[in-house]
Amino acid sequence: MTERNADTDIDNNRPVFAAELFPHRSLGRRGFKVTLTLTGAFCLIYSIVFVIRGAWPIGIFFGADFILLYGAFWLNYRSGRVREEVTVSRTDVSIRKFSPSGRMVEHRFNPFWTRFLVRRHSEIGVVSMHVRDRSHDTDVGSFLNPEDRESFAKAFKRALATVTQRI
């Protein structure tokens, strides 16, 4: 008969590794506002010039261009709200995926049955990462750039090895 201690259970559930993954956006909110303000001013001024000269269809196209540009940025920033939370503890590997709409899907794995698969390309580096066990698998960090994928893969692999070797 073994004796279990509450402190041991708390220690087993304490995360050894935790990461929040999110896509990189090169243009921040301030840059977005400046870009749209300058583009909007340009489109408005030239629209007025062409409408005054009698070429009103060109003014409409400038407005349509601005609306399409705004829509493209809106979609880009909306897709940037996707994120993943990855935690590794002695008893659990948890991957929580959040969609742009806020919907969350959680994948849980037993660390002793978990395999971390990394697919590499000779020129690019890490192309894809998957966490798999006997019953299911999921991809991780598909939206990361190659350098971030590389650093995450090293850290996650090290954390998984640490957890499974501590018996």
C-alpha positions as CSV (number, residue, x, y, z in Angstrom):
1,M,0.0,0.0,0.0
2,T,1.4,3.4,-0.9
3,E,0.6,6.6,0.9
4,R,-0.4,9.6,-1.2
5,N,0.2,13.1,-0.1
6,A,-1.8,16.2,-1.2
7,D,1.5,18.0,-1.8
8,T,2.6,15.3,-4.2
9,D,-0.7,15.7,-6.2
10,I,-0.3,19.4,-6.4
11,D,3.4,19.0,-7.4
12,N,2.4,16.5,-10.2
13,N,-0.2,18.9,-11.7
14,R,2.1,22.0,-11.6
15,P,3.1,22.9,-15.1
16,V,6.7,22.2,-16.1
17,F,6.2,24.0,-19.3
18,A,3.7,26.6,-20.4
19,A,3.5,28.6,-23.7
20,E,1.0,30.9,-25.3
21,L,1.4,30.8,-29.1
22,F,0.0,33.5,-31.3
23,P,0.7,34.7,-34.9
24,H,3.0,37.6,-35.5
25,R,1.6,40.8,-37.0
26,S,4.2,43.1,-38.4
27,L,1.9,46.2,-38.4
28,G,0.7,47.2,-35.0
29,R,-2.6,49.1,-34.2
30,R,-0.9,52.5,-34.4
31,G,0.6,51.7,-37.8
32,F,-2.7,50.4,-39.0
33,K,-4.4,53.6,-38.1
34,V,-1.7,55.7,-39.7
35,T,-1.8,53.6,-42.9
36,L,-5.6,53.8,-43.2
37,T,-5.7,57.5,-42.4
38,L,-3.1,58.3,-45.1
39,T,-4.7,56.0,-47.6
40,G,-8.2,57.3,-46.9
41,A,-7.0,60.9,-47.3
42,F,-5.3,60.0,-50.6
43,C,-8.4,58.3,-51.9
44,L,-10.7,61.1,-50.8
45,I,-8.6,63.9,-52.3
46,Y,-8.2,62.1,-55.7
47,S,-11.8,61.0,-55.7
48,I,-12.9,64.7,-55.3
49,V,-10.4,65.7,-58.1
50,F,-11.7,63.2,-60.6
51,V,-15.4,63.8,-59.7
52,I,-14.9,67.6,-60.2
53,R,-13.3,66.9,-63.6
54,G,-16.3,64.8,-64.6
55,A,-14.7,61.3,-64.3
56,W,-17.0,60.3,-61.4
57,P,-16.6,56.5,-62.0
58,I,-12.9,56.8,-61.0
59,G,-14.0,58.5,-57.7
60,I,-16.2,55.4,-57.1
61,F,-13.3,53.1,-57.7
62,F,-11.1,55.0,-55.3
63,G,-13.8,54.5,-52.6
64,A,-14.1,50.8,-53.5
65,D,-10.3,50.5,-53.2
66,F,-10.3,52.0,-49.8
67,I,-13.2,49.7,-48.6
68,L,-11.4,46.6,-50.0
69,L,-8.1,47.7,-48.2
70,Y,-10.0,48.2,-44.9
71,G,-11.7,44.8,-45.3
72,A,-8.4,43.0,-46.0
73,F,-6.8,44.6,-42.9
74,W,-9.9,43.7,-40.8
75,L,-9.7,40.0,-41.9
76,N,-5.9,40.0,-41.2
77,Y,-6.3,41.3,-37.7
78,R,-9.3,39.0,-37.1
79,S,-7.2,36.0,-38.0
80,G,-4.5,37.3,-35.7
81,R,-6.7,36.6,-32.7
82,V,-6.1,32.9,-33.1
83,R,-3.9,31.5,-30.3
84,E,-2.9,28.3,-28.6
85,E,-2.0,27.6,-24.9
86,V,0.3,24.6,-24.4
87,T,1.0,23.3,-20.9
88,V,3.0,20.2,-19.8
89,S,2.8,18.8,-16.3
90,R,3.8,15.5,-14.9
91,T,0.3,14.1,-15.4
92,D,-1.0,16.0,-18.4
93,V,-0.2,17.6,-21.7
94,S,-2.9,20.2,-22.6
95,I,-3.3,22.1,-25.9
96,R,-6.0,24.7,-25.9
97,K,-6.8,26.2,-29.3
98,F,-8.7,29.4,-29.5
99,S,-10.3,30.5,-32.8
100,P,-10.7,34.1,-33.9
101,S,-14.4,34.0,-32.8
102,G,-13.2,32.9,-29.3
103,R,-14.3,29.3,-29.5
104,M,-12.0,27.0,-27.6
105,V,-11.1,23.4,-28.3
106,E,-8.9,21.5,-25.8
107,H,-6.8,18.4,-26.5
108,R,-5.5,16.4,-23.5
109,F,-2.8,13.8,-23.7
110,N,-1.1,11.5,-21.2
111,P,2.6,12.6,-21.3
112,F,3.9,9.0,-21.1
113,W,2.0,8.1,-24.3
114,T,2.5,11.3,-26.1
115,R,4.8,11.6,-29.1
116,F,5.9,14.9,-30.5
117,L,6.4,14.7,-34.3
118,V,8.3,17.4,-36.1
119,R,8.5,17.5,-39.9
120,R,11.5,19.4,-41.3
121,H,12.5,20.8,-44.7
122,S,16.2,21.1,-45.5
123,E,16.0,24.8,-46.5
124,I,13.0,26.1,-44.4
125,G,13.5,24.2,-41.2
126,V,10.4,23.1,-39.1
127,V,7.4,22.7,-41.5
128,S,4.9,21.2,-39.1
129,M,4.5,19.9,-35.6
130,H,2.1,17.3,-34.3
131,V,1.3,16.0,-30.8
132,R,0.0,12.4,-30.9
133,D,-1.0,9.6,-28.7
134,R,-2.7,6.3,-29.2
135,S,-6.2,7.7,-29.7
136,H,-5.8,11.1,-31.4
137,D,-3.4,13.8,-32.6
138,T,-3.4,17.6,-33.2
139,D,-1.1,20.1,-34.9
140,V,0.6,22.8,-32.9
141,G,1.8,26.2,-33.9
142,S,0.8,26.0,-37.6
143,F,0.7,29.8,-37.8
144,L,4.2,30.4,-36.4
145,N,7.1,31.5,-38.5
146,P,10.0,29.1,-39.0
147,E,12.2,30.6,-36.2
148,D,9.4,30.5,-33.6
149,R,8.5,26.9,-34.7
150,E,12.2,25.9,-34.1
151,S,12.4,27.4,-30.7
152,F,9.0,26.0,-29.6
153,A,9.9,22.5,-30.9
154,K,13.1,22.5,-28.9
155,A,11.5,23.8,-25.7
156,F,8.5,21.5,-25.9
157,K,10.6,18.4,-26.7
158,R,12.8,19.2,-23.7
159,A,9.8,19.6,-21.4
160,L,8.2,16.4,-22.5
161,A,11.5,14.5,-22.0
162,T,11.9,16.1,-18.5
163,V,8.4,15.0,-17.5
164,T,8.6,11.4,-18.8
165,Q,12.1,10.8,-17.3
166,R,11.1,11.9,-13.8
167,I,9.8,8.6,-12.3
